[in-house]
Amino acid sequence: MATTRPTASSRKDRPTAYARDVVAGRILAGPHVRNACRRHLDDLKHGGARGLRWNAKLAAEKIALFEEVYKLSEGQFEGQAFILDPSQAFIIGSIYGWQSSRWAKGEWRRRFRRAFVEMGKGNGKSPMAAGIGIEGLVAAGEAGAQIYSAAAKRDQAAILFQDAVKMVRGSPALRRRLAVQGSQGHEHNIAHHLSASYFRPASRETGKTGAGLRPFYVLADEIHEMADRRILETLERGFKFRREPLLFMITNSGSDPNSVAGQEHDHAVRVAAGSPDPVGLDATYVGDPIDDSTFSYVCALDEGDDPLTDPSCWGKANPLLGITLTEEYLASVVAQAKNIPSTRNEILRLHFCIWTEADVAWISRELLDPALSDFDPGIHAGEGCAVGLDLSERRDLTVKANVVRTGMVKIEAMRDGEMVTVEKPTFDAWIEAWTPGDTMKVRAVRDKLPYEVWEQQGWLYAPPGKMVSFLQVAQALAEDMSEFDVRLVAYDRYAFQRFEEDVALVGIVPEFVEHPQGGVKKGKPTEAMKRMAKEAEPPREPEGLWMPGSLAVVEEALLEGRLRLRRNPVLVSAMLSAVVETDKWGNKWLAKARSVNKIDAAVALCMAMGAAMACLVDDEVSGMAGWLAQS
């Protein structure tokens, strides 16, 4: 594992030096990267028989382009030269240095037309891809080159493109040769007028039509998020017009082996191993030429490695550990994975290159227990309060959750690879719960929950009837409004109209804010949310409350010790029983249908915390705007 960056004057054949160091064990790498290095060394010996040659001089020239012309942007590397880590030099050098005579008789052209790079988050994949795109404009000698950044969403494609924009603006040499078009933060094109070439993000419309496209390079970002191959296939069809096209794919690990990323991963692993058969973590190297046109660099752990207990394996998935990533940062995400089981698989995927399915549990007892306390909510009389309502009628529990901000605390957090101190709010929270009394015994058996005990102990209200009495819930809310300064009441649309009628009967007029419980829909934004979105730099579309955002607030507050929960077995059972669902973009929400027991109290808590954060925005609490932007 490299701990320092080489200089531009380092060894001439750096890709080969890296391959030898990896194979010899002098540089830490996982099984598939070791195979990629073995493949490189074998091809040096035997590739000539297949019409291959290694051009170390050309590889060094392309590496020098990165290191002598490009500048990095943002964070600790702002304005610095793009000095390549040995792993990056291997990738860049291999793509340009290997040539083949198979594409045209008597002419050496770039061997690799496809490249698949899979590594942990934060290892510089996007800037490296952006640099390749710029090379296609200024150093490839291609007239009318069309360079596209592509992703599942245009916003994601724009991230890679913005890395290229920053490189151009940060380099005097590039600024003289390239023109960036579009206003600050809304750039849409990088033009090289001398060769009539351009670099731009691919849009959804691009994927639909593809009319007139003749891509030279396609830089595909985060392909684990792509639902299908449509945009890649559309862009690749235009390769037939180019002498040396390149599809450069970068990604984190995914969860679906049948997805686009899963298929490309399997192919890349086989290519590196030189084996037509499925390759597991043992990744035995065979060395047969499977696909001479595909470059493979797939980070992975070895069989038996456990990143949650053994930091020594982290570098296998994170070749830039110690450069763009710190051990302190990875230690923090490992701690999160241990404490919040629902985040575990996502963390294993994103940071340690482990292909996983969705997890089951949300909160661990080890994380929850320190947050539990026997405080009296009455200590907060007269203070600002946010409420979350999870309404039910017959089968589930109806739960009202209250959240009060108790102060601010300084927290050490990782920002752009550096530890910084930020101020964040602390909270107290508690719940009340109701269930129909007439059916309680039957449902207690069915749900395997001690409803009768909870009622006897005062943790659960069970008034007579086969339906929850919303009038009692409305009366409880009225009591809240007389005792606390109830600022917002978050609600889901289910049964809300009937509840509103009972609210009117008790004569209160709370300020309601919509908070859907699923992971797709967002509620309508409040006026404060609209104002904050308008005043943001750059201005953005206002967004309302939604469960993935509120869930993240609860998780973060628990991890950082900023949330105190009034001890209540109804809430404890819900928190420990909750299961999350996760979409392909990492958004999470609580899944009632898949959870072990009733989780209504956990749902209400998340809704109340979301409403509490909305109150903080409305209050324009000192320092909160910046913190919210970073969260």
C-alpha positions as CSV (number, residue, x, y, z in Angstrom):
1,M,0.0,0.0,0.0
2,A,1.4,3.3,-1.1
3,T,1.6,6.0,1.6
4,T,3.3,8.7,-0.5
5,R,2.8,9.9,-4.0
6,P,5.5,9.4,-6.6
7,T,7.0,12.3,-8.5
8,A,6.8,12.8,-12.2
9,S,10.4,11.9,-12.5
10,S,9.8,8.4,-11.0
11,R,10.6,5.2,-12.9
12,K,9.8,5.3,-16.6
13,D,7.7,2.1,-16.8
14,R,5.6,2.7,-13.8
15,P,2.7,0.4,-14.8
16,T,5.1,-2.6,-15.1
17,A,6.8,-1.6,-11.8
18,Y,3.4,-1.6,-10.1
19,A,2.5,-5.0,-11.5
20,R,5.7,-6.5,-10.3
21,D,5.4,-4.9,-6.8
22,V,1.8,-6.2,-6.5
23,V,2.6,-9.8,-7.6
24,A,5.7,-9.8,-5.3
25,G,3.5,-8.6,-2.4
26,R,5.3,-5.3,-1.9
27,I,2.1,-3.4,-2.6
28,L,-1.2,-4.6,-1.0
29,A,-3.9,-5.6,-3.5
30,G,-6.9,-7.9,-3.7
31,P,-7.2,-11.1,-5.7
32,H,-8.5,-9.6,-9.0
33,V,-6.0,-6.8,-9.0
34,R,-3.2,-9.3,-8.4
35,N,-4.6,-11.2,-11.4
36,A,-4.7,-8.0,-13.6
37,C,-1.0,-7.5,-12.7
38,R,-0.2,-11.1,-13.6
39,R,-2.0,-10.7,-16.9
40,H,0.1,-7.6,-17.6
41,L,3.4,-9.4,-16.9
42,D,2.3,-12.5,-18.9
43,D,1.3,-10.3,-21.9
44,L,4.8,-8.7,-21.8
45,K,6.2,-12.2,-22.3
46,H,3.6,-13.8,-24.6
47,G,1.4,-11.0,-26.0
48,G,3.4,-10.6,-29.2
49,A,2.1,-13.9,-30.5
50,R,-1.4,-12.4,-30.3
51,G,-0.5,-9.1,-32.1
52,L,0.1,-7.1,-28.9
53,R,2.9,-4.8,-27.9
54,W,3.7,-2.7,-24.9
55,N,4.6,0.9,-25.6
56,A,6.1,2.1,-22.3
57,K,7.1,5.4,-23.8
58,L,3.4,6.2,-24.8
59,A,2.3,5.1,-21.4
60,A,4.7,7.5,-19.7
61,E,3.6,10.3,-22.0
62,K,0.0,9.9,-20.9
63,I,1.0,9.7,-17.3
64,A,3.0,12.9,-17.7
65,L,-0.1,14.6,-19.2
66,F,-1.9,14.0,-15.9
67,E,1.0,15.0,-13.7
68,E,2.4,18.0,-15.6
69,V,-0.8,19.6,-17.0
70,Y,-3.8,18.6,-14.9
71,K,-4.6,20.3,-11.5
72,L,-6.8,18.8,-8.8
73,S,-9.6,20.8,-7.2
74,E,-11.4,21.0,-3.9
75,G,-10.4,19.8,-0.4
76,Q,-6.9,19.2,0.6
77,F,-5.6,18.8,-3.0
78,E,-7.0,22.1,-4.3
79,G,-4.6,23.5,-7.0
80,Q,-2.1,20.6,-6.7
81,A,-0.7,18.7,-9.6
82,F,-2.5,15.5,-10.4
83,I,0.3,13.2,-9.3
84,L,-0.8,9.6,-9.9
85,D,-0.8,7.0,-7.2
86,P,1.0,3.8,-8.5
87,S,-2.5,2.1,-8.9
88,Q,-3.7,5.1,-11.0
89,A,-0.5,5.0,-13.1
90,F,-1.1,1.3,-13.7
91,I,-4.6,2.0,-14.9
92,I,-3.8,5.0,-17.1
93,G,-0.6,3.6,-18.4
94,S,-2.2,0.2,-19.3
95,I,-5.1,1.8,-21.2
96,Y,-2.8,3.9,-23.4
97,G,0.4,1.8,-23.4
98,W,-1.0,-1.5,-24.7
99,Q,-1.4,-1.6,-28.5
100,S,-2.7,-4.2,-30.9
101,S,-2.3,-4.8,-34.6
102,R,-5.6,-6.8,-34.8
103,W,-7.7,-3.7,-35.4
104,A,-6.0,-2.8,-38.7
105,K,-3.2,-4.7,-40.6
106,G,0.2,-3.0,-40.3
107,E,-1.1,-0.4,-37.9
108,W,-0.7,-0.3,-34.1
109,R,-3.8,1.0,-32.4
110,R,-4.9,1.2,-28.8
111,R,-5.5,-2.4,-27.6
112,F,-8.2,-1.7,-24.9
113,R,-11.5,-0.5,-26.2
114,R,-13.3,-1.2,-22.9
115,A,-12.1,-0.7,-19.3
116,F,-13.8,-1.7,-16.1
117,V,-12.6,-0.1,-12.8
118,E,-14.2,-1.1,-9.5
119,M,-12.9,0.3,-6.2
120,G,-14.1,1.7,-3.0
121,K,-15.8,5.1,-2.7
122,G,-13.4,8.1,-2.4
123,N,-10.5,6.6,-4.4
124,G,-10.5,9.2,-7.1
125,K,-12.4,7.3,-9.8
126,S,-14.2,10.4,-11.2
127,P,-11.2,12.7,-11.5
128,M,-9.3,10.0,-13.2
129,A,-12.1,9.4,-15.7
130,A,-12.4,13.2,-16.2
131,G,-8.7,13.3,-17.0
132,I,-9.1,10.6,-19.6
133,G,-11.9,12.6,-21.2
134,I,-9.7,15.7,-21.4
135,E,-7.0,13.6,-23.0
136,G,-9.5,12.7,-25.7
137,L,-9.9,16.3,-26.5
138,V,-6.3,17.6,-26.4
139,A,-3.9,14.8,-26.8
140,A,-5.5,11.9,-28.8
141,G,-5.3,13.6,-32.2
142,E,-8.9,12.7,-33.0
143,A,-10.8,15.2,-35.3
144,G,-14.3,15.9,-34.2
145,A,-14.0,13.9,-31.0
146,Q,-17.2,13.4,-29.1
147,I,-16.6,12.7,-25.4
148,Y,-19.5,11.8,-23.1
149,S,-19.9,11.3,-19.4
150,A,-22.7,8.9,-18.8
151,A,-24.6,7.7,-15.8
152,A,-27.9,6.4,-14.6
153,K,-29.0,10.0,-13.9
154,R,-27.9,13.2,-15.6
155,D,-27.0,14.6,-12.2
156,Q,-24.5,11.8,-11.7
157,A,-23.1,12.2,-15.2
158,A,-22.6,15.9,-14.4
159,I,-20.5,15.1,-11.3
160,L,-17.8,13.5,-13.5
161,F,-18.2,16.3,-16.1
162,Q,-17.8,19.0,-13.4
163,D,-14.5,17.3,-12.3
164,A,-13.3,17.9,-15.9
165,V,-14.5,21.5,-15.9
166,K,-12.5,22.2,-12.7
167,M,-9.5,20.6,-14.2
168,V,-9.7,22.9,-17.2
169,R,-10.2,26.0,-15.1
170,G,-7.4,25.0,-12.8
171,S,-4.8,24.5,-15.5
172,P,-3.4,27.5,-17.5
173,A,-2.4,25.1,-20.3
174,L,-5.9,23.7,-20.6
175,R,-7.6,27.1,-20.4
176,R,-5.6,28.2,-23.4
177,R,-6.8,25.3,-25.5
178,L,-10.3,24.5,-24.3
179,A,-13.5,26.6,-23.9
180,V,-16.0,25.9,-21.1
181,Q,-19.5,26.8,-22.1
182,G,-22.3,27.6,-19.6
183,S,-22.7,29.7,-16.5
184,Q,-20.8,28.9,-13.3
185,G,-22.2,25.7,-11.8
186,H,-24.3,25.1,-14.9
187,E,-21.6,24.2,-17.5
188,H,-22.7,21.9,-20.2
189,N,-19.9,21.7,-22.7
190,I,-16.1,21.7,-23.0
191,A,-15.0,22.5,-26.5
192,H,-11.7,22.1,-28.4
193,H,-12.4,24.4,-31.3
194,L,-9.2,23.6,-33.2
195,S,-10.3,20.0,-33.7
196,A,-14.1,20.6,-33.6
197,S,-14.3,18.3,-30.5
198,Y,-16.4,18.5,-27.4
199,F,-16.9,16.9,-24.0
200,R,-20.4,16.9,-22.4
201,P,-22.6,14.9,-20.1
202,A,-25.0,12.5,-21.7
203,S,-28.7,13.1,-21.1
204,R,-31.7,10.9,-20.9
205,E,-32.6,12.1,-24.4
206,T,-29.2,11.0,-25.6
207,G,-30.0,7.5,-24.4
208,K,-33.4,7.5,-26.1
209,T,-32.4,8.6,-29.6
210,G,-28.6,8.5,-30.1
211,A,-29.2,10.3,-33.4
212,G,-26.0,11.5,-35.0
213,L,-23.8,10.3,-32.2
214,R,-20.3,9.2,-33.0
215,P,-18.6,8.9,-29.5
216,F,-14.9,8.7,-29.2
217,Y,-14.8,8.2,-25.5
218,V,-17.7,7.2,-23.2
219,L,-16.9,7.7,-19.5
220,A,-19.6,5.7,-17.6
221,D,-19.8,6.6,-13.9
222,E,-21.4,4.5,-11.1
223,I,-22.7,1.8,-13.5
224,H,-24.0,-0.1,-10.4
225,E,-26.9,2.4,-10.5
226,M,-27.9,1.7,-14.1
227,A,-31.2,0.0,-14.5
228,D,-30.3,-1.3,-18.0
229,R,-27.8,-1.0,-20.7
230,R,-29.8,1.4,-22.9
231,I,-27.5,4.4,-22.7
232,L,-24.3,2.4,-23.0
233,E,-25.5,0.5,-26.0
234,T,-26.7,3.6,-27.7
235,L,-23.4,5.3,-27.2
236,E,-21.3,2.2,-28.1
237,R,-23.1,1.9,-31.4
238,G,-21.4,5.0,-32.5
239,F,-17.9,3.5,-31.9
240,K,-17.9,2.0,-35.4
241,F,-17.0,5.4,-36.8
242,R,-13.9,5.7,-34.6
243,R,-10.4,4.2,-35.0
244,E,-9.6,4.0,-31.3
245,P,-12.8,4.4,-29.2
246,L,-12.9,3.8,-25.5
247,L,-15.7,2.8,-23.0
248,F,-14.2,3.6,-19.6
249,M,-16.5,2.3,-16.8
250,I,-16.0,3.2,-13.1
251,T,-18.2,2.0,-10.3
252,N,-18.6,0.9,-6.7
253,S,-19.7,-2.6,-6.0
254,G,-23.4,-3.4,-6.4
255,S,-26.1,-5.7,-5.0
256,D,-27.6,-7.4,-8.1
257,P,-25.4,-9.9,-9.9
258,N,-27.7,-9.7,-12.9
259,S,-27.5,-5.9,-13.3
260,V,-25.3,-4.1,-15.8
261,A,-22.6,-3.7,-13.2
262,G,-22.9,-7.3,-12.1
263,Q,-22.4,-8.6,-15.7
264,E,-19.5,-6.2,-16.3
265,H,-17.9,-7.2,-13.0
266,D,-18.1,-10.9,-13.7
267,H,-16.6,-10.4,-17.2
268,A,-13.8,-8.2,-15.9
269,V,-13.0,-10.8,-13.1
270,R,-12.8,-13.6,-15.8
271,V,-10.6,-11.4,-18.0
272,A,-8.1,-10.7,-15.2
273,A,-8.0,-14.4,-14.2
274,G,-7.9,-15.6,-17.8
275,S,-10.6,-18.1,-17.0
276,P,-13.9,-18.7,-18.9
277,D,-15.4,-20.2,-15.8
278,P,-17.0,-18.2,-12.9
279,V,-14.4,-16.8,-10.6
280,G,-14.9,-16.5,-6.8
281,L,-12.9,-14.7,-4.3
282,D,-10.1,-17.3,-4.6
283,A,-9.6,-16.0,-8.1
284,T,-7.2,-18.7,-9.3
285,Y,-5.1,-17.3,-12.1
286,V,-5.3,-19.3,-15.3
287,G,-3.9,-16.9,-17.8
288,D,-5.9,-17.7,-20.9
289,P,-6.7,-14.8,-23.2
290,I,-10.5,-14.2,-22.6
291,D,-10.9,-10.7,-24.1
292,D,-7.8,-8.8,-25.3
293,S,-9.9,-5.6,-25.8
294,T,-11.0,-5.2,-22.1
295,F,-8.9,-3.8,-19.3
296,S,-9.8,-5.0,-15.9
297,Y,-9.1,-3.5,-12.5
298,V,-11.4,-4.9,-9.9
299,C,-10.7,-4.2,-6.2
300,A,-11.9,-6.9,-3.8
301,L,-11.0,-8.5,-0.5
302,D,-9.6,-12.0,-0.2
303,E,-11.7,-14.9,1.1
304,G,-11.7,-14.7,4.9
305,D,-11.0,-11.0,5.1
306,D,-13.3,-9.1,7.5
307,P,-13.1,-5.4,7.2
308,L,-15.2,-4.8,10.3
309,T,-12.5,-6.4,12.5
310,D,-9.3,-6.3,10.5
311,P,-8.1,-2.9,9.2
312,S,-5.1,-4.5,7.5
313,C,-7.3,-5.6,4.6
314,W,-8.8,-2.1,3.9
315,G,-6.2,-1.2,1.4
316,K,-7.2,-4.0,-1.0
317,A,-10.5,-2.2,-1.7
318,N,-9.0,1.3,-1.3
319,P,-5.8,1.7,-3.2
320,L,-5.6,5.4,-2.3
321,L,-5.9,4.8,1.5
322,G,-3.6,7.3,3.2
323,I,-3.9,9.7,0.2
324,T,-7.6,10.6,-0.5
325,L,-9.0,8.4,2.4
326,T,-7.8,8.3,6.0
327,E,-7.8,5.3,8.3
328,E,-9.8,7.5,10.7
329,Y,-12.5,8.0,8.2
330,L,-12.8,4.3,7.4
331,A,-12.8,3.5,11.1
332,S,-15.8,5.8,11.5
333,V,-17.8,4.1,8.8
334,V,-16.9,0.7,10.3
335,A,-18.2,1.9,13.6
336,Q,-21.4,2.9,11.9
337,A,-21.8,-0.5,10.2
338,K,-21.4,-2.2,13.6
339,N,-23.9,0.1,15.4
340,I,-26.6,0.4,12.6
341,P,-26.9,-3.0,11.0
342,S,-29.1,-1.5,8.2
343,T,-26.1,0.5,7.0
344,R,-23.7,-2.5,7.1
345,N,-24.2,-3.9,3.6
346,E,-24.2,-0.5,2.0
347,I,-20.9,0.3,3.8
348,L,-19.4,-3.1,2.8
349,R,-20.4,-2.4,-0.8
350,L,-19.3,1.2,-1.1
351,H,-16.1,1.1,0.9
352,F,-14.9,-2.5,0.8
353,C,-16.0,-3.8,-2.6
354,I,-18.2,-6.6,-1.2
355,W,-21.3,-7.5,-3.3
356,T,-24.2,-7.7,-0.9
357,E,-27.9,-8.0,-0.6
358,A,-30.1,-5.8,1.5
359,D,-29.7,-6.2,5.3
360,V,-32.5,-6.8,7.8
361,A,-32.0,-5.1,11.1
362,W,-32.0,-1.3,11.5
363,I,-30.7,-0.4,14.9
364,S,-28.5,-2.5,17.2
365,R,-29.1,-2.7,20.9
366,E,-25.6,-1.6,21.5
367,L,-26.4,1.7,19.8
368,L,-29.9,2.1,21.3
369,D,-29.3,1.4,25.0
370,P,-27.1,4.4,25.7
371,A,-29.8,6.7,24.3
372,L,-32.5,5.5,26.6
373,S,-33.4,7.5,29.7
374,D,-36.2,7.9,32.2
375,F,-36.6,11.7,31.9
376,D,-39.9,13.4,32.4
377,P,-41.2,15.2,29.3
378,G,-42.6,17.9,31.6
379,I,-39.1,19.4,31.9
380,H,-39.6,20.8,28.5
381,A,-42.8,22.7,29.3
382,G,-43.1,25.8,27.1
383,E,-40.3,24.8,24.7
384,G,-40.5,24.4,21.0
385,C,-41.7,20.9,20.0
386,A,-42.1,18.9,16.7
387,V,-44.6,16.0,16.4
388,G,-44.7,13.0,14.2
389,L,-48.0,11.0,13.7
390,D,-48.2,7.4,12.4
391,L,-51.9,6.8,12.2
392,S,-53.7,3.4,12.0
393,E,-57.2,2.3,12.3
394,R,-57.6,-1.4,13.1
395,R,-54.5,-3.5,13.0
396,D,-51.4,-1.4,13.7
397,L,-50.6,0.9,16.6
398,T,-51.2,4.6,16.3
399,V,-48.2,6.5,17.6
400,K,-47.5,10.2,18.4
401,A,-43.8,11.1,18.8
402,N,-42.6,14.4,20.3
403,V,-39.1,15.9,19.7
404,V,-37.6,18.9,21.5
405,R,-34.2,20.5,20.7
406,T,-32.2,20.7,23.9
407,G,-29.1,22.5,22.7
408,M,-26.1,22.4,20.5
409,V,-22.9,20.3,20.8
410,K,-19.6,20.3,18.9
411,I,-18.9,17.1,16.9
412,E,-15.8,15.9,15.1
413,A,-16.8,15.0,11.6
414,M,-15.0,14.1,8.3
415,R,-15.3,16.6,5.5
416,D,-13.4,16.2,2.3
417,G,-10.9,13.8,3.9
418,E,-10.2,16.0,6.9
419,M,-11.5,16.0,10.4
420,V,-13.3,19.3,11.3
421,T,-15.4,20.5,14.2
422,V,-19.1,21.3,13.5
423,E,-22.0,22.3,15.8
424,K,-25.0,20.1,15.7
425,P,-28.3,20.0,17.7
426,T,-29.2,17.7,20.5
427,F,-32.7,16.3,21.1
428,D,-35.0,14.7,23.6
429,A,-37.8,12.5,22.2
430,W,-40.7,10.5,23.6
431,I,-43.8,8.7,22.3
432,E,-47.4,7.8,23.1
433,A,-49.2,4.8,21.6
434,W,-52.8,3.6,21.1
435,T,-54.4,0.4,20.0
436,P,-58.1,-0.8,19.7
437,G,-59.0,-2.3,23.1
438,D,-61.6,-4.9,21.8
439,T,-59.1,-6.7,19.6
440,M,-56.0,-6.3,21.7
441,K,-55.8,-9.8,23.1
442,V,-56.2,-11.5,19.7
443,R,-53.6,-9.2,18.1
444,A,-51.2,-9.8,21.0
445,V,-51.2,-13.5,20.2
446,R,-50.9,-12.8,16.5
447,D,-48.2,-10.2,16.8
448,K,-46.4,-11.9,19.6
449,L,-46.2,-8.7,21.6
450,P,-47.2,-8.1,25.2
451,Y,-49.9,-5.4,24.5
452,E,-51.8,-6.2,27.8
453,V,-48.6,-5.8,29.9
454,W,-47.8,-2.6,28.1
455,E,-51.3,-1.2,28.8
456,Q,-51.2,-2.2,32.4
457,Q,-47.8,-0.5,32.9
458,G,-49.1,2.7,31.2
459,W,-47.0,2.5,28.0
460,L,-50.0,1.8,25.7
461,Y,-53.5,3.2,25.6
462,A,-56.2,0.7,24.6
463,P,-59.7,2.4,24.8
464,P,-62.7,0.2,24.0
465,G,-63.6,-0.3,20.4
466,K,-62.4,-2.1,17.3
467,M,-60.8,1.0,15.8
468,V,-58.3,3.5,17.2
469,S,-60.0,6.5,18.8
470,F,-58.5,9.4,16.8
471,L,-60.4,11.7,19.2
472,Q,-58.2,10.6,22.0
473,V,-55.1,11.2,19.8
474,A,-56.4,14.6,19.0
475,Q,-57.0,15.3,22.7
476,A,-53.4,14.2,23.4
477,L,-52.2,16.6,20.7
478,A,-54.3,19.4,22.3
479,E,-52.6,18.7,25.6
480,D,-49.2,19.0,23.9
481,M,-50.2,22.3,22.4
482,S,-51.2,23.6,25.8
483,E,-47.9,22.4,27.5
484,F,-45.4,22.9,24.7
485,D,-44.8,25.2,21.8
486,V,-45.9,22.7,19.1
487,R,-44.3,24.1,15.9
488,L,-45.0,21.4,13.3
489,V,-47.0,18.2,13.2
490,A,-45.7,15.7,10.5
491,Y,-48.3,13.4,9.0
492,D,-48.8,10.7,6.4
493,R,-51.9,10.8,4.2
494,Y,-53.2,7.5,5.5
495,A,-56.4,8.1,7.6
496,F,-55.4,11.7,8.0
497,Q,-58.7,13.2,6.8
498,R,-60.6,11.3,9.6
499,F,-58.0,12.5,12.1
500,E,-58.4,16.2,10.9
501,E,-62.1,16.0,11.7
502,D,-61.4,15.0,15.3
503,V,-58.7,17.7,15.5
504,A,-61.4,20.2,14.6
505,L,-63.7,18.8,17.2
506,V,-61.2,19.5,20.0
507,G,-60.7,23.1,18.7
508,I,-57.0,23.2,17.9
509,V,-55.3,24.4,14.8
510,P,-51.8,22.9,14.6
511,E,-49.5,23.5,11.6
512,F,-49.4,20.2,9.7
513,V,-46.6,19.3,7.3
514,E,-46.8,16.3,5.0
515,H,-44.3,13.5,5.6
516,P,-44.8,10.3,3.4
517,Q,-43.6,7.1,4.9
518,G,-42.2,5.4,1.9
519,G,-38.9,5.9,0.1
520,V,-40.1,7.4,-3.1
521,K,-42.5,10.4,-2.5
522,K,-41.5,13.6,-0.8
523,G,-44.0,15.9,1.0
524,K,-44.9,19.4,0.1
525,P,-42.2,21.9,1.2
526,T,-43.1,24.4,3.9
527,E,-42.6,28.1,3.2
528,A,-39.3,28.0,5.2
529,M,-38.1,25.1,3.0
530,K,-39.0,27.1,-0.1
531,R,-37.1,30.2,1.2
532,M,-34.0,28.2,2.1
533,A,-33.9,26.6,-1.4
534,K,-34.3,30.0,-3.0
535,E,-31.4,31.4,-0.9
536,A,-29.1,28.5,-1.5
537,E,-26.0,28.9,-3.7
538,P,-26.8,27.9,-6.4
539,P,-30.6,28.1,-5.9
540,R,-32.3,24.7,-5.9
541,E,-35.7,23.2,-6.1
542,P,-37.5,23.1,-2.7
543,E,-38.0,19.7,-1.3
544,G,-40.4,18.5,1.5
545,L,-39.9,15.9,4.2
546,W,-39.4,12.3,3.2
547,M,-38.5,9.1,5.1
548,P,-34.9,8.6,3.8
549,G,-33.9,12.1,5.0
550,S,-35.6,11.7,8.4
551,L,-34.2,8.2,8.9
552,A,-30.7,9.5,8.2
553,V,-31.2,12.3,10.8
554,V,-32.2,9.7,13.5
555,E,-29.2,7.5,12.6
556,E,-26.7,10.3,12.7
557,A,-28.1,11.7,16.0
558,L,-27.9,8.2,17.6
559,L,-24.4,7.6,16.4
560,E,-23.2,10.9,17.7
561,G,-24.9,10.7,21.0
562,R,-27.2,13.7,20.3
563,L,-30.6,12.0,20.8
564,R,-32.0,11.0,24.1
565,L,-35.1,8.7,24.1
566,R,-37.5,8.4,26.9
567,R,-37.5,4.7,27.8
568,N,-40.6,3.0,26.5
569,P,-40.9,-0.7,25.6
570,V,-43.2,0.1,22.7
571,L,-40.5,2.3,21.2
572,V,-37.6,-0.1,22.1
573,S,-39.4,-3.0,20.4
574,A,-40.1,-1.0,17.3
575,M,-36.5,0.3,17.0
576,L,-35.0,-3.2,17.4
577,S,-37.6,-4.8,15.1
578,A,-37.4,-2.4,12.2
579,V,-36.2,-3.5,8.8
580,V,-35.1,-1.0,6.1
581,E,-35.5,-1.1,2.4
582,T,-32.8,0.5,0.2
583,D,-33.0,1.7,-3.3
584,K,-30.1,1.6,-5.8
585,W,-29.2,5.2,-4.9
586,G,-28.7,4.3,-1.2
587,N,-31.9,5.9,0.0
588,K,-33.4,4.0,3.0
589,W,-36.8,3.8,4.6
590,L,-38.5,1.7,7.2
591,A,-40.4,-1.3,5.8
592,K,-43.4,-2.2,7.8
593,A,-44.3,-5.3,5.8
594,R,-40.8,-6.8,6.2
595,S,-40.2,-5.9,9.8
596,V,-40.2,-8.5,12.6
597,N,-42.8,-6.7,14.8
598,K,-44.8,-3.6,14.8
599,I,-42.5,-0.6,14.1
600,D,-45.1,2.3,14.1
601,A,-43.3,4.0,17.0
602,A,-40.0,4.0,15.1
603,V,-41.8,5.5,12.1
604,A,-43.4,8.2,14.2
605,L,-40.0,9.0,15.7
606,C,-38.4,9.5,12.3
607,M,-41.3,11.7,11.2
608,A,-40.9,13.8,14.3
609,M,-37.2,14.2,13.8
610,G,-37.7,15.3,10.2
611,A,-40.2,17.9,11.4
612,A,-37.7,19.0,14.1
613,M,-35.1,19.6,11.5
614,A,-37.6,21.6,9.5
615,C,-38.2,23.8,12.6
616,L,-34.5,24.4,12.9
617,V,-34.4,25.6,9.3
618,D,-37.3,27.9,10.0
619,D,-35.6,29.3,13.0
620,E,-32.4,29.9,11.0
621,V,-30.4,28.6,14.0
622,S,-26.8,29.9,13.9
623,G,-24.6,27.5,12.0
624,M,-27.4,25.2,11.0
625,A,-27.6,26.2,7.3
626,G,-24.0,25.2,6.7
627,W,-24.4,22.0,8.6
628,L,-27.6,21.0,6.8
629,A,-25.8,21.6,3.5
630,Q,-23.1,19.2,4.5
631,S,-25.3,16.5,5.9
